[in-house]
Amino acid sequence: MTTQPTDETRPTVHVSIDVPNLEQGLRFYREVFGFVETARPFPTMAILDGNNVTVCMHEKAAGTLSSGEPTATRHYDRHWTPVHLDLHVEDFDAALEKVRAEGGTIEREFRDQGPKPAGFCADPFGNGFCVIGPRRA
């Protein structure tokens, strides 16, 4: 029989987003999704309230090591990872408009497939994410 973890043994999950310029990263996520800065532990890191998740935004220069692998360096050209943000919004079209207005890109839109509209997007720094609209009637 498997023992269920308790709240004391389960981790608290935060999401980290690396950007080459902290102020530009803060602006994008504030203007598009309403993230609110709650702390600045040091000049190159901000803690953001993303409504139901804490986001740690880090300013990291392109070319710096991202892990112990010498070939794993940060880059800010377009990239995607299987682990990414899905941002659920009430007004799908308005959210996509804000992504574009703040320098992000909409790469694909799915309006008629599945129960909710989805947009595959990227921020101005190459980080991929999805915008998910409300369930269709």
Steps between C-alpha positions, in 0.01 A plus 500: 500500500634841402504772763352830381732797552392766745511875442814506715682251273383637164719768340390854431528558125623824345561565131823666384533702182844609378515820295796701368360825644301495823312827448389395150390160632304660783328735259396222260347273765345792692338658192384177337397287799483737797786342697582712805850542639499420873871497583844575359740278700792634298536723192483220242206307650136590556225299666164531325148408598351323198160462669525132595875449457814675617732594214870564556634711216878496458715722284757268342728591212491303178788254478520433875489142621153376590614167651814296556509399134755717317286507186182605684523876481216748515375641177212728423428405144169315467489179703236267636505257785249230592475673839342839434234737629133463404338834580121470530322827424140619488538704179701297249506761221598784736784290644638420154476868406702592811764235421550660157488857632775427753736339249404134535396274215201278429625199308186290473137543596253220560148638520290202396698200627434377851280651767696826541679732257879491530781716368860382479705809579846630588609794711750748352783289650415175319327326792201299377164494680135432418202730545185301573157663471175411674302190410286551191122483536 
